[in-house]
Amino acid sequence: MTNVLLTRRIPSSVLTKLESQCQVDLYPGGAIPHSELVLRIAGKQALLCLLTDRVDAEVMDASPSLAIIANIAVGLAQMNPVGPQPLRQRHAVVDDERDIRIRADALQRLGET
């Protein structure tokens, strides 16, 4: 089963669907501190985060199995200064909700892990 870190609460109907397919680690507080993100991402294959969550090399290095980072917003600002390229070099999917084909590929990769 795919291990997913979810940094914020999402609508219960969506969370229920996610939990039926994945092992979900839901951060219970407000904004997740960067140090907590680094600790909790270990062993996860997917990260569902918000624009305000800083995703950098330290986060990516903490989970070599990380294959998908899905941003629950539009834009990749939280990936600065790293940008999405280091993830793509690791063959990870970076989804910012702009391209349905990316999202479909991400879902397919989740099914393959």
C-alpha positions in Angstrom: 0.0 0.0 0.0 1.3 3.5 -0.9 2.3 5.7 2.0 1.2 9.3 1.7 1.9 12.3 3.8 -0.9 14.8 3.8 0.2 18.2 5.3 -3.3 19.6 5.9 -6.9 18.4 6.3 -8.9 18.0 3.1 -12.6 17.4 2.7 -13.7 14.2 4.4 -15.1 12.7 1.2 -11.7 13.1 -0.5 -9.8 11.9 2.6 -12.0 8.8 2.8 -11.2 7.9 -0.9 -7.5 8.5 -0.3 -7.5 6.3 2.9 -9.3 3.5 1.0 -6.3 3.3 -1.4 -3.3 4.5 0.6 -1.8 4.5 4.1 -2.3 8.2 5.0 -0.2 10.2 7.5 -2.3 13.3 8.1 -0.5 16.2 9.9 -3.1 17.2 12.5 -2.1 20.8 13.1 -2.1 23.9 11.0 1.0 24.7 9.0 3.5 21.8 9.2 7.0 23.0 10.5 9.7 22.2 8.0 11.5 20.0 10.5 8.3 18.0 11.0 7.9 17.6 7.3 11.4 16.3 7.0 10.8 13.8 9.8 7.4 12.6 8.6 8.2 12.2 4.9 10.6 9.4 5.6 9.4 6.2 4.0 6.6 7.9 2.1 6.0 7.5 -1.7 3.8 10.6 -2.0 3.4 14.0 -0.5 0.2 16.1 -0.8 1.0 19.6 0.4 0.0 23.2 0.2 1.7 26.1 -1.5 3.0 27.3 1.9 4.9 24.0 2.6 8.5 24.4 1.7 9.6 21.3 -0.3 13.4 21.4 -0.8 16.3 19.0 -1.2 16.3 18.2 2.5 12.7 17.0 2.2 13.4 15.0 -1.0 16.6 13.4 0.5 14.6 12.3 3.6 12.6 9.9 1.5 14.4 8.3 -1.4 11.1 6.5 -2.3 9.3 9.8 -2.8 7.7 9.5 -6.3 4.9 12.1 -6.3 4.6 15.6 -4.9 1.0 16.9 -5.4 0.4 20.5 -4.6 -3.2 21.3 -3.5 -3.0 24.7 -5.2 -1.8 26.2 -8.5 1.9 26.9 -8.8 5.2 25.5 -7.5 6.4 28.4 -5.3 7.0 26.1 -2.4 9.7 24.4 -4.4 11.8 27.5 -4.7 14.8 27.8 -4.8 15.0 24.1 -5.7 12.3 24.1 -8.4 10.7 20.9 -9.9 13.8 19.8 -11.9 15.5 17.9 -9.1 12.4 15.9 -8.6 12.0 15.2 -12.3 15.7 14.0 -12.3 14.6 11.5 -9.6 11.8 10.4 -11.9 9.2 11.8 -9.5 5.9 13.3 -10.7 5.4 17.0 -9.8 1.7 18.0 -10.0 0.5 21.5 -9.5 -3.1 20.9 -10.7 -2.5 22.6 -14.1 -2.3 19.6 -16.3 -4.7 16.7 -16.2 -2.2 14.5 -17.9 0.3 15.0 -15.1 -2.4 14.1 -12.6 -3.3 10.9 -14.5 0.4 9.9 -14.6 0.7 10.5 -10.9 -2.3 8.3 -10.1 -0.9 5.6 -12.4 2.4 5.8 -10.6 0.7 5.5 -7.2 -0.9 2.3 -8.5 2.5 0.9 -9.5 4.2 1.4 -6.1 
